[in-house]
Amino acid sequence: MSTSNTHPITEDDIANYLANSPDFFERHAELLATVQLSSPHSARAVSLQERQAGMLREKIKALEHRIMDMIRNGSENVMLSDKMMAWAGSLFRVSDAMTLPEQMAEQISRQFSVPQVAIKVWDVAPEFAQADFATGVSEDAKLFTSSLAEPFCGVNTGFEAARWLDEPMAASSLALLPLRSGAPGTSPAFGLLVLASPDSQRFNSTMGTDFLARIAELASAALSRLR
C-alpha cells in the first residue's frame, strides 16, 4: 500500500504560481469575467475589473491630494519668503540704532501676524545700557537663553520672558528665539526674541523651527549694532 507524499495546495502556492505564470489569464480569459471580489465600500460583490478600476481611482485621488498639498505648500513658502524679504528690508532702513528693537518687533508683528513681540538685548554698548530693551533681564534668563540650541516653541508655563510682553496674561503659547553672534555652543546668547499668541497651538512643541531660526539669524545680525 503506497502512501502519498503530496501536501495540500496553499494560498501562497496559488499566488506564487500566478505571479510566475503571467500568461495564465491569457489561456483562461473567461475567468476574469467571473471573478467576484468584495467591495471595500459596500457589502456587494464586484468584478475584478470593477475592483481594479476602483483601486485606480483611489490612487489617482491620493496623487491629486499630494499634488494639491505640494502646490499649497509651495505657495505658502513663496508668501513666507516675500514676507521675510520685506522684514529684512525694513531692518536696513532703520537709521537710529536706539529704535531698532522696537521697529523690529513692530515689523515682525505686522509681517507675520504675531499678536505680541518682545525683544531684550544684553551686553550692549554703554550708550544703550539704560534703554528698556537692555534692562530687566535676570541672570537666570540669560543662562536659559544661552542653553537654547534652537528656538523653543510651546505653552507658556510662566517664563520670565513672558513678563516682557505688553499683555503677559494673553500669552498662551510662546516662541523663544535666542540671539547670538555664533553657532549654538560656540558663543553665549546676547538677546532673546519673544513671539507670543493667545492661541495655545500657534507655537507648539511639534512645529518645525527652521523658519524661526532664520528670523533669529537675521535679528541677531541686525541687533549686533547695539553691542
C-alpha positions as CSV (number, residue, x, y, z in Angstrom):
1,M,0.0,0.0,0.0
2,S,1.6,3.3,-1.1
3,T,1.5,6.5,0.9
4,S,1.1,9.8,-0.9
5,N,3.8,12.4,-0.1
6,T,1.8,15.3,-1.6
7,H,0.8,18.3,0.5
8,P,-2.4,20.4,0.3
9,I,-2.1,23.4,-2.1
10,T,-2.0,26.6,-0.1
11,E,-2.9,30.2,-1.0
12,D,0.8,31.0,-1.2
13,D,1.2,28.3,-3.8
14,I,-1.5,29.7,-5.9
15,A,-0.2,33.3,-5.5
16,N,3.3,32.2,-6.5
17,Y,2.0,30.2,-9.5
18,L,0.0,33.2,-10.8
19,A,2.9,35.6,-10.2
20,N,5.2,33.3,-12.2
21,S,2.7,32.5,-14.9
22,P,1.7,35.8,-16.4
23,D,0.1,34.1,-19.4
24,F,-2.3,32.1,-17.2
25,F,-5.2,34.5,-17.8
26,E,-4.4,34.7,-21.5
27,R,-5.1,31.0,-21.6
28,H,-8.2,31.3,-19.3
29,A,-9.5,34.7,-20.2
30,E,-13.1,33.6,-19.3
31,L,-12.1,33.5,-15.6
32,L,-11.5,37.3,-15.5
33,A,-15.2,37.9,-16.2
34,T,-16.4,35.5,-13.5
35,V,-14.0,36.5,-10.6
36,Q,-16.0,38.3,-7.9
37,L,-14.4,40.3,-5.1
38,S,-15.9,42.1,-2.1
39,S,-16.3,45.8,-2.4
40,P,-14.4,47.9,0.2
41,H,-17.3,50.4,0.1
42,S,-20.3,48.1,0.3
43,A,-21.3,44.5,1.1
44,R,-21.9,43.6,-2.5
45,A,-19.5,41.7,-4.7
46,V,-17.9,43.4,-7.7
47,S,-16.0,42.1,-10.7
48,L,-12.2,42.1,-10.8
49,Q,-12.2,44.8,-13.5
50,E,-14.5,47.0,-11.3
51,R,-12.3,46.4,-8.3
52,Q,-9.2,47.3,-10.2
53,A,-10.9,50.5,-11.6
54,G,-11.8,51.4,-8.0
55,M,-8.3,50.9,-6.8
56,L,-7.0,53.0,-9.7
57,R,-9.5,55.9,-8.9
58,E,-8.3,55.8,-5.2
59,K,-4.6,56.0,-6.3
60,I,-5.4,58.9,-8.7
61,K,-7.3,60.7,-5.9
62,A,-4.4,60.2,-3.5
63,L,-2.0,61.6,-6.1
64,E,-4.3,64.6,-6.7
65,H,-4.3,65.3,-2.9
66,R,-0.5,65.1,-2.8
67,I,-0.2,67.5,-5.8
68,M,-2.6,70.0,-4.2
69,D,-0.6,69.8,-0.9
70,M,2.6,70.5,-2.9
71,I,1.1,73.4,-4.7
72,R,-0.3,74.8,-1.4
73,N,3.0,74.4,0.4
74,G,4.8,76.0,-2.5
75,S,2.5,79.0,-2.4
76,E,2.9,79.3,1.3
77,N,6.7,79.1,1.1
78,V,6.7,81.9,-1.6
79,M,4.5,84.1,0.7
80,L,6.8,83.5,3.7
81,S,9.8,84.2,1.6
82,D,8.3,87.5,0.4
83,K,7.4,88.5,4.0
84,M,10.9,87.6,5.1
85,M,12.4,89.8,2.4
86,A,10.1,92.7,3.3
87,W,11.0,92.4,7.0
88,A,14.7,92.1,6.3
89,G,14.5,95.2,4.1
90,S,12.8,97.2,6.9
91,L,15.8,96.4,9.1
92,F,18.2,98.0,6.7
93,R,16.1,101.2,6.6
94,V,16.4,101.8,10.4
95,S,19.0,104.5,10.8
96,D,18.6,105.1,14.6
97,A,20.0,102.1,16.4
98,M,18.2,103.1,19.6
99,T,14.8,102.5,17.9
100,L,15.9,99.3,16.1
101,P,14.4,96.7,18.6
102,E,11.1,98.5,18.8
103,Q,10.8,98.8,15.0
104,M,12.0,95.2,14.5
105,A,9.2,94.0,16.9
106,E,6.6,96.0,15.1
107,Q,7.6,94.7,11.7
108,I,7.6,91.1,12.9
109,S,4.1,91.6,14.3
110,R,2.9,93.1,11.1
111,Q,4.6,90.9,8.5
112,F,4.0,87.6,10.3
113,S,0.7,88.4,12.1
114,V,2.2,87.7,15.6
115,P,-0.1,89.3,18.3
116,Q,2.8,90.1,20.7
117,V,6.5,90.5,20.2
118,A,9.2,91.5,22.7
119,I,13.0,91.9,22.4
120,K,15.7,92.0,25.1
121,V,19.4,92.5,24.4
122,W,22.2,92.5,27.0
123,D,25.9,93.2,27.0
124,V,25.2,96.2,24.9
125,A,27.4,99.3,24.3
126,P,27.3,101.9,27.1
127,E,25.1,104.3,25.2
128,F,22.3,101.7,25.1
129,A,22.7,100.3,28.6
130,Q,19.7,102.2,30.1
131,A,17.3,101.5,27.3
132,D,14.2,99.5,28.1
133,F,15.3,96.7,25.7
134,A,18.6,96.3,27.6
135,T,17.2,96.2,31.2
136,G,15.0,93.9,33.3
137,V,16.7,90.6,32.4
138,S,17.8,88.3,35.2
139,E,21.0,86.2,35.1
140,D,18.8,83.0,35.1
141,A,17.0,84.2,32.0
142,K,20.4,84.9,30.3
143,L,21.7,81.4,31.2
144,F,18.4,79.8,30.0
145,T,18.6,81.7,26.7
146,S,22.2,80.6,26.1
147,S,21.2,77.0,26.8
148,L,18.8,77.0,23.8
149,A,20.3,75.3,20.9
150,E,17.3,76.2,18.7
151,P,14.1,78.2,19.0
152,F,11.8,77.0,21.8
153,C,8.1,76.6,21.0
154,G,5.5,75.6,23.5
155,V,2.9,76.5,26.1
156,N,3.7,79.5,28.4
157,T,4.4,77.9,31.7
158,G,5.4,81.1,33.5
159,F,8.6,82.0,31.6
160,E,10.3,85.2,32.7
161,A,10.3,86.3,29.1
162,A,6.5,86.4,29.0
163,R,6.6,89.3,31.5
164,W,8.4,91.4,28.9
165,L,5.2,91.4,26.8
166,D,2.6,94.2,27.0
167,E,0.0,91.6,27.9
168,P,1.7,88.6,29.6
169,M,-1.6,87.0,30.6
170,A,-2.7,86.9,27.0
171,A,0.4,84.8,26.0
172,S,-0.8,81.2,25.9
173,S,1.9,79.9,23.6
174,L,5.5,81.3,23.0
175,A,8.3,81.1,20.6
176,L,11.6,82.0,22.2
177,L,14.4,82.8,19.7
178,P,17.9,83.1,21.2
179,L,20.0,85.8,19.6
180,R,23.7,85.1,19.3
181,S,26.7,86.1,17.1
182,G,27.8,82.5,16.5
183,A,26.5,78.9,16.3
184,P,24.9,77.4,19.4
185,G,27.5,76.0,21.7
186,T,30.2,78.3,20.4
187,S,29.0,81.6,21.9
188,P,26.5,82.7,24.6
189,A,23.3,84.4,23.6
190,F,23.2,88.2,23.8
191,G,19.5,88.6,23.5
192,L,16.1,86.9,23.2
193,L,13.3,87.5,20.7
194,V,9.9,86.5,22.1
195,L,6.8,85.8,20.0
196,A,3.5,85.2,21.7
197,S,-0.1,84.3,20.9
198,P,-3.3,83.8,22.8
199,D,-3.7,80.6,20.7
200,S,-2.2,77.7,22.6
201,Q,-1.4,75.9,19.4
202,R,0.1,78.8,17.5
203,F,3.6,77.9,18.8
204,N,3.5,74.3,19.8
205,S,6.3,71.8,20.6
206,T,5.7,69.7,17.4
207,M,6.2,72.5,14.9
208,G,9.4,72.9,12.8
209,T,11.7,75.7,13.8
210,D,13.8,76.2,10.7
211,F,11.9,79.3,9.7
212,L,12.1,80.7,13.2
213,A,15.8,80.0,13.2
214,R,16.2,82.1,10.0
215,I,14.4,85.0,11.7
216,A,16.7,84.7,14.7
217,E,19.8,84.8,12.5
218,L,18.6,88.0,10.7
219,A,17.6,89.6,14.0
220,S,20.9,88.7,15.6
221,A,22.8,90.3,12.7
222,A,20.8,93.5,12.8
223,L,20.9,93.8,16.6
224,S,24.7,93.3,16.7
225,R,24.8,97.1,16.0
226,L,23.9,97.6,19.7
227,R,26.9,95.8,21.1
